[in-house]
Amino acid sequence: MAVGERDLDAALDAVLGSGSELAPAAAALSAAYRSGRRPGEVLDDPTAARAYAAVRMPATFAAVRAALRAAGPGLRPTTLLDIGGGTGAAVWAAAATLPSLRSAHVLDGSAPALALGRRIAAGAPDPVLAGATWTQARWPVDLPGADLATLAYFAGELRPEQQVAVVAAAADRAGAVAVVEPGTPAGFADLLRARDTLLGMGFRIVAPCPHDLDCPWATGSDWCHFPVRLPRSARHRQVKGARLGWEDEKFSYVVAVRDGADRPEGRPEGRPEGRIVRHPVQRKGMVELTVCAARPGIERVIVSKRSGADYKAARDAGWGDAWPPHP
Ligand SMILES: C[S@@+](CC[C@H](N)C(=O)[O-])C[C@H]1O[C@@H](n2cnc3c(N)ncnc32)[C@H](O)[C@@H]1O
């Protein structure tokens, strides 16, 4: 069975224990993120890497898993290259969503993050995680080939021209590329840069966008991002000094494939006709959806009780889901 957050939590428990000593390092880490410092350097310290694993890895795992799920079953990689993979959250997410996966290779500039990631993955009930390869490599480097390349919360660590170069190199070496960034205006700007680079390399978008055209929010009028709710373990709460038993991670993402570049008229497998880009608003007898549509543009879609099955689907639909539900 695919790994889930309970498996990740158990593996973190085995390696980090209660993590009670990590609270100051976790606070320093979030201060570093807020100040805009490049956390890549911060993670070059074993305690910072442990704090990252305790407070960020469950969230980055949940975000990447949501992004890969959105790409659907058309994504069937055998091999994964996780660039800037740190403690391996994206490998956990890939193991959770991609039954075709047979091997994973994590590249990162931080030896302590990799060593910790390897120990955490060694406790996973999954052969891809337990057998993953962890290589210290600071971008720019030659990348090995893979079916899928992931860049999770990594592009934003680099200067814009480096972001373009690493995404282009990933697209050159992989058949599919998934980029996930924080769901902030700055993270979305980095994401758009990655999206443009992938389209420039002839890739086609599978998720979240319903088209390969200009993003309607590229003007800066808004930013495309999605939420994922994740449970916080006792360790997570303690290290973060938080009381709530859950948190919402906001993320921006793109998953694109080289397949289908030869048939620009057809949609690549898994691409929706439209995507819900805000929380649906329920009103009496109707649901109002904000949908990024294939035309392209952002549309308000009213689904009333008279729409039958679609009304039920709209009541069940959430921010980030495909719309309409039946292609
Ligand atoms: C925010 S962490 C993300 C880790 C992981 N992908 C995740 O989603 O949890 C950013 C990672 O990028 C790595 N990093 C930063 N600059 C790098 C570079 N130039 N080359 C390789 N890795 C780098 C850091 O060591 C760190 O592990």
The ligand as a Gaussian input file, in Angstrom:
#p B3LYP/6-31G(d) Opt

LIG

0 1
 C       13.236000      24.717000       1.166000
 S       14.288000      23.352000       0.997000
 C       13.252000      22.229000       0.083000
 C       13.596000      20.807000       0.340000
 C       12.642000      19.780000      -0.248000
 N       12.626000      19.825000      -1.701000
 C       11.253000      19.936000       0.298000
 O       10.338000      20.202000      -0.483000
 O       11.051000      19.786000       1.498000
 C       15.417000      23.886000      -0.218000
 C       16.567000      22.918000      -0.482000
 O       17.369000      23.443000      -1.532000
 C       18.714000      23.148000      -1.261000
 N       19.547000      24.072000      -2.044000
 C       19.593000      25.418000      -1.985000
 N       20.439000      25.901000      -2.922000
 C       20.923000      24.824000      -3.607000
 C       21.801000      24.647000      -4.722000
 N       22.359000      25.679000      -5.339000
 N       22.051000      23.394000      -5.170000
 C       21.485000      22.321000      -4.574000
 N       20.648000      22.415000      -3.521000
 C       20.364000      23.647000      -3.041000
 C       18.827000      23.323000       0.239000
 O       19.936000      22.633000       0.788000
 C       17.493000      22.737000       0.695000
 O       17.603000      21.372000       0.993000

